[in-house]
């Protein structure tokens, strides 16, 4: 079965940067559009960025210009570079296919933006 392992979260001050990674196993990773999702406390999970198999990218308006999604198909890994972080970016971040279909969710990685 597919396993997704997210990493790279942490505590950062507003304006800071983090780089998240998500390693996938048990699947032909390269054929899927992959996305980064986040879920803030008390809110629904939302898609913030997606990248197609060919490298085309889309972003939620809330992160456009600050976040960059990328992938390395040889490593079965998708990344999220997050710059100019804001308090409202605090959430647990997950990766999965976009749109989400049948893959289970990983444990996610917690990003806390706080002064």
SULQUI-V498535 format. One record per backbone hydrogen bond with DSSP energy under -0.5 kcal/mol. NH is the residue of the N-H (numbers start at 1). CO is the residue of the C=O. If there is no record, write none. Layout:
# SULQUI-V498535
((NH	CO) (NH	CO))
This chain:
# SULQUI-V498535
((3	25) (5	23) (6	4) (7	21) (10	110) (12	112) (15	85) (16	13) (18	82) (20	80) (21	7) (22	78) (23	5) (24	76) (25	3) (29	27) (31	28) (32	29) (34	32) (34	51) (35	96) (36	49) (37	94) (38	46) (39	92) (43	40) (46	38) (48	36) (49	36) (50	58) (51	34) (52	56) (55	52) (58	50) (60	48) (63	60) (64	60) (66	63) (67	63) (68	81) (70	79) (72	77) (75	72) (76	73) (77	72) (78	22) (79	70) (80	20) (81	68) (82	18) (82	80) (83	66) (83	81) (84	15) (85	16) (89	86) (90	87) (91	111) (92	39) (93	91) (93	109) (94	37) (96	35) (98	33) (109	93) (111	91) (112	10) (112	110) (113	111) (114	12) (114	112))
